[in-house]
Amino acid sequence: MDVLKKVPVREQDPKVRAKNFEEVCLGYNEKEAREEASRCINCKNPKCVVGCPVSINIPGFIKEVENGNIEEASKVIALSSALPAVCGRVCPQESQCEGVCIRGIKGEPVSIGKLERFVADWAREHGIVPQAPETTNGIKVAVIGSGPSGLTCAGDLAKLGYEVTIFEALHEPGGVLTYGIPEFRLPKAGVVQPEIDNVRKLGVVIETNVIIGKSVTIDQLFDEEGFQAVFIGSGAGLPMFMGIPGENANGVFSANEYLTRSNLMKAFRDDYDTPIAAGKRVAVVGGGNVAMDAARTALRLGAEVHVVYRRSEAELPARAEEVHHAKEEGIIFDLLSNPTEILTDEKGWVNGMKCIKMELGEADASGRRKPVEVENSEFVIDVDTVIMSLGTSPNPLISNTTKGLDINKRRCIIAEESTGKTSKEGVYAGGDAVTGAATVILAMEAGRAGAKGIHEFLSAKE
């Protein structure tokens, strides 16, 4: 065994997986996991823990894996994370825990994410569930949204003895884990639902089909339903568009809608009636993880797929693993290109997309080099479907119906980072509703902060 290299993880063959929605990465078995765990040098000052937004005791759980104590490893992780099987699959470990792994200085970092996934999957398969508190304190807390920030906040508060109810607008809980991330990256029945069930086993009640701001307001939760605090973890589900000619044509989708139809409404399955415009030639505009998810979904639905991105490959915001998988599967990348118009036929359906070539100039405020148009470089891509994946912002429904709740110019709720405290007493917020679209693990970090803030607030009231 070469300790400088990761133990390879098994994956579906690209040609096979490009035609199915089964999980791409097959994960480690116990022998592979223990071998990979043995690469950890158990640092005295583990930078990986600092690099983890929820501060999992990473060397602690890895040492248990190395020794074959998988149940103990799961208990170590459970102290910090309510969604380990999710995080092990979708967290950007390369820029967090693995990005600062000391082993990675003179070789490849330890595969922390794959080990977390192994432990979480083993615990699920062996019936290991979290223990609910023996008694509750009778204090009611409402959590709005059942995505990663809401589930984390609710789980932490339930462990402290609070009576927590999550209100979810959709008919299935999970938020972005359910509607946003495809089955081939994050299986719903096998991974997401069991982790949600574990939160329920802590005593959390989840009510679906409740739209806060419409079904009931935050003020009504306080005044009429007896809640003492509210955490807003409603995410950022409002898609952004470019504002170019032709964007309202038939055959133009937001990535949000496209992925929701496939992931939540199961349009990819033959036994469901949900309509989806599969398209034969699809352009996905954008370069983030959501763009990769939309492109790889369209590919599996039978299309030739182009990812159109205005910067170069080095600036792609998507995880390197997702870009690598997309390329393996046959996605075509049209980089340093930007759409200027969506072309239509006489019936208003997409039949092409006009683009212009770009080149990189000086760095902008984000630190990335700013793309600049190349004169007289227009060209047309032959497509019948366009999916816009340009980011999302929070739906203004909650802020519009809650007096005293301050938002910024991007319509994000203003909240303290360390506690989630907002401008309205008793109301806390975190995740994409505060930051705009970000990652699952950062939303979880905000959920933990919100639970801490709420506990301090309610403890001071007693």
N, C-alpha and C positions, 0 to 999 in steps of 0.2 A: 504493500500500500504506500502510495506517495502522499505524505502528509501535507504537501504543499498544494495538492489539488483536491477539489470536492469529489465526493463519491457521486458519480453520475446518477441522475434521476431518470427513471423510465418514462417515456412519453409515447402516445399514439404516433404511428407513422403519418407524416404530413399528407400524403396522398389519400390515406384512408380517412383521417379526421376531417379533411376539407369537405367531406360529404356527409358528416354526421354531427350531432350536437352532444356527443358524449365527452366527458372530461378529457382534455388534452394531456395534462400531466397526471401520471399514475402514482406518483409519490414513492416514498421509501417503504420497504418492508422492515421488520425489526432488525434483521442482520445488517442491512444497509444503514439504518438509522444509528445503530450502536457504533458502527464503524465511522460514520461521519461525526458522531458525538465525540469520539476519541481524538479528533483533531483539535478540539477546544483546549487551549492551554491554561484555562481557569485563571485569568489575570487577577492580580491583587486589586487593580483599579480598572474594573471592566467598563470600557467606553461604550460597549454595546447597550448596556442598561441605560446610560445617559442618552444614547441615540434612539431608544425606544420611547415613543410618545406616552405610553402608559406604564413605562418603567418596570417591565417584567424582569424578574430575577433570572436572566438568561443563562449565566453560568450555572446557577443552581439547578434549573430544570435539565440542562444539557448533561450535567454530571449524573443525574438520576437516570437519564436515558442510557448513558454509557454503561452504567452499572446494571441495567436491565430492570430498573424500578419505574416502570412506565406510569403506574397509577400515582406514585409520589410526584413524578414530573408533572402530571396533569394538575395535581393539587397546588404545586408551585405556580403554574401559569394562572390557575383560577383565582389566585389572590389578586391579580392585576387585570385580567382580561375575561370578559364574558363571551367573547366571540373568537376563540383561538383557531377553530377550523376555518373560519372566514379569513382571519388575518394571515394565517399561514399560506393562504392561496392568493390573496389580492393586495397585500401590503407592499409598498415599494421598499423592500428591505435593503436593496442596493444603495439607497440614499439615506438610510436610517441605521438600523443596528448593524447590518453587514457592511455598510459603508465605512464604519469606524472600527471594525473588527481588527484586532492587533495581528491575528493570523494572516490577514489580507495584505500586510505590509510586504512580506516576502513570499507571497503565494496567493492562493485564492482564499477569501474569507470563509468561515464556517457557514454552512447552509442553514442558518438559523430559522428562516421561514419554513423550509421543508421539514425541519425537525419539529417545529411547532405544529405543523399540519399533521405529521405522523402521530404525535402525542394526542392531539385532539381527536383524530379519527379512531385511534386505539381506545380512548376513553369512551367514545360513543358506542363503539362496537362491543365494549365490555360492560355497558350499562352504568358507567360512572356518572353520577348526577350531582349537582350542587345541593348543599343542605340549606333548607329554609330556616330562618330564625324560629325558635320555639314559640315566641310571643311577639305580638306587634304592639306599638305604642299608641295606636288609635288615631294617629295624625295622618290625614289624607293629603297626598301629593299627586298632582296631575302632570303627565308627560305628554306633550303633543308631538306625535310622529314616532313611528316604530322602526326607524332606520338605526344606523350604528350609534349615533349620539343618544337617541332616546332610549334604546335598549340598554346601553351602558349606564346611563343616569338612573334608569328605573332599577336595574339590578343592584347597583351600589346602594341606593336608598332602601331597597327591600332588605338587604343584608343588615342595614342599621335599624330595622324594625318598623319602617314607615309603610303605610297602606297605599300602594302605588297603583294608579290606573293609567294605562297608555291609551290615548285616543288616536286612531289611525284613519285617515281619510279614505284609503282604498279598501277593497274587500279582502285583501290578504296583507298580513303584517310583513315587515322586513324592509320597507322603504326601498332605497336604491339597491339593496342586496337582492330584492325580489324583482323589481321592475327594470333595473338598470344594467346589471352585470349578467352576461349570457350564461346559459347552462354549461357550455363547454369550458368555462373558467370557474364557475361557482354553481354546482348542482343544488337545485332548490329543495327537493324532497330529501336528498341524502345528507345535505350539509346545513343549509340555511334554516330549514324548519326545526331540526333537532336543537340547534343553538337557541332559537326563539323559545322552544319548549323548555329549555333549561332556565331561561329567564322567568317563564311562567311558574316553574317549580319552586322559585324563590318566593312565590306568593303574588307576583305581579299579575294584574288583570289587564287584558288587551281587548278594547272595544273597537271593532272595525266599522267602516262606513259612517264615521263621525267627522264632519268637516268643521273644524274650529273657525269661527268667524261667520259661519252660516248655520250649521246645526245648533251650535251653542257658542257663546262668546267667552272669552277669558274672564270678563267681569261676572258673568253668570256662574262660571265654575267656582268663583270665590263666594259670591253673594247667595246663590241658590243651591249649590251642591256641596258646600262645606269643605272645599279644598283650601288648604292653608298656604300652599305654594304651587307654582306652575313652572315647568321647564319646557321651553320651546325648542324642539329639535326637528322642525318641519322640513328641513332640507332646502334645496334650491332647484325647483323643478320647472322654472319658467325659461324656455329656450330662447337663445339669441339668434338673430339672423343678420345677414350682411347688408340688406337694404339695396340690393342690386336689381336691375330690371329683370322681370321674369320669375322672381322668387315666389310669386303666388301661383305659379303654373301647377297644373295637375302633374303629379309625379315628383314634387318637391316635399321633403319631410324634414322635420327636426330629428336628430338622432334620438332624442327623448321619446318621441312618438313611435318611431320605428322599433326601438328596443323594447318599449313597453308592450307593443303589440306582440312581439315575439316572446319576451321573457315572462311577463305577467299573464298575458292573454293566450299564450301557447300557440301562436300562429304557425310556429315551425312544425307543429305536430299535425299529422293527417287526421287525427280523431277530434280536432277542434275546428270550429267554423270561423274563427277570427280571420277577417280579411287582412292581407298584407300585400303591398305591391312589390313582388319579388324583383322584378326588373331583369333584363338580360344584360345590360351594360350600365353599371352603377358608378357614380362618382360620390365619394365621401369627402367633404370639405372640412379640413381640420387635421390636427396631428397629435391629439391627446389619447388617453386610454379609451375614452368613449368613442372616438373616431375609429380606433382599432377594433373595438367591440362591434360597432355598426358594420364596418367593412367585412369583418370575418363572419358576421351573421349573414350578410348579403351573399357572400361567397357560398356559404352552406345552403342557401336557398336557390343556388344555381346560376348566379350572375358572374360575369367578368367584372372585377372591381378595381377602380382606380382611387387611391388616396391622393387628394390634391392639397398641397401644403405650401405656404408662401415662403418658408425658410428652408434651410438645408437639413440633411439628416441629423447633423450634430445638434440642431436646435429642437428636434422633435421632443415634445414634452411627455410623450407616452413612455412607459417602461421599456427598457431595452429588450426584455424578454418578450413583450407583446409584439414589438416591431419584428423581432427575429421570427416569432411564430407566424406572423402575418406574411412575411416574405417566403418562408418555407412553404406556406399553403398556396402561394401563387398570387397574392395581392400585388398590384402594380403601383409603384410610388411615383407620382408626378410632382417632384419637389421643385422649389423655387418657381412656383406657379400660383397664380391667384385668379379666381373667377371674376369676370367683369359683367357678364350677362348670361342668363339662362334662356336658351332658344326654344321655341315651341312650334308645333305644327298648327294647321288651320283650326284644329279642335281644342287648342290650348294645352296639349300634352307636351311634355319635355321631349325634345329630339336632338339636343346638343347643349354644350356649355362652352361659352367663349371665355378664354383665359388670356392672361398676359404673363410673360416671363418676368422674373424678379431677380435682383442681385442684392447681396448684403452690403449695407453701408455701415455707418457708425452705430455703436451700441445705444439702445434706448434706455428708458428708466428701469426696465426689467433686467438690464445687463446683457440682453441678447442683441445681436446686430440687427439693425432695422432693415426690413426688406424694402427695396426701391424698385420701381417699375423700369424695365428696359424698353426704350422707345422702339416702336414699330416691331414688336415681338408677339403680337396677338396670334392666337391659334385656337382651334375648336376641337373639343373632345366629343366624340360620338357617344352620347349616353341617352338613356331613356328614363333614368331615375337619378335624382340628386338628394343626398342626405347631408344636411347642415349640422356639423358638430363643432360649434363655436363657443361652447360654454353655456352656463345657465345662471339665472339669478333667482332670489327668493320670490315666491308668489306674494303679492302685497295684501292678500286678503286678511291675514292676521293683524298686520300693522294698521291697516285701514279701519279695523273694527275694535281696536284696543286703544283707548285714550291714555295718553301719558307714556306710550312706548316709542322711544326715539329710534329713528332709522337714519342711515347715511345716504349719500347721493346715489349709491348703487342699490338702494332699497334693502340693504342688509341691516338687521337689528344691531344696535350698538350695545355691546356687553363687555364686561371686564374679562380679560383672558383667564385670570387665575381663579375666578369664582363663578363666572357666567352671569353676574348681576347686571340687570338692565336698569333703565331709568324709572321703571314702574315697580313699586314695592311688592316683594313676594314673587316677582316674575324673573326667571333666569332663562338664559338661552345659550345655545352652542351649536357647533357643527356648521354645515353649509348655509343655514339661515343667518349666520353671523359673518362668516368668512367669504361666502360665495362658494362655488363648486370647488371641492378639495378632495382629500383622500379619506377612506374609511377609517384609518387609524387616527388621523387628526380629529375626525368627528368623535371618535371614542374618547380621545384625550379631553375634548371639550365636555363630553358627557360626564366624565369623572369629575372635572372641575365644577360643573354645575351641581352635581350631587353634593360635593364638599361645601359649596356656597349655600345651598339650600339647608343642609344640616346645621351649618353655623348660624344661619338666619333663624331657623325654627328653635334651635337650642337657646338662643339669646331671648326669644319671646317667652320661654317657659318661666 
